[in-house]
Amino acid sequence: MSVILDPTDERVPVRRTLAERGGEVSGTVTLLDISKPRGNVLLDRLEELFNEQLPDVEVKRYSKPTFAKPAPEELRQQIKEESDLVVEGLAD
């Protein structure tokens, strides 16, 4: 069983379960950089892995203008229309 650690408050652990996985990855995967420092490092590596291990999957990259605000509506709609799966890069 996997354990999810919550960095917000370790005094009282919160029990969480992993979401069900949908099976194989196919179609278009969007990697969304929310513009936090080093998030691009994670997404760069994920893109390399997708390209190496799943060459039939198309990978697209997008960035939010700032992590402090939600993505602009136009960007959200574009991602929704073009993507089968979205991965957000959160880092500091």
CORHUQUI-V797858 format. One record per helix or strand. SS is the DSSP state (@ for helix, = for strand). FROM is the first residue (numbers start at 1). LEN is the number of residues. If there is no record, write none. Layout:
ss->(SS;SS)
from->(FROM;FROM)
len->(LEN;LEN)
//
This chain:
ss->(=;@;=;@;=)
from->(28;39;58;73;85)
len->(6;15;6;10;5)
//
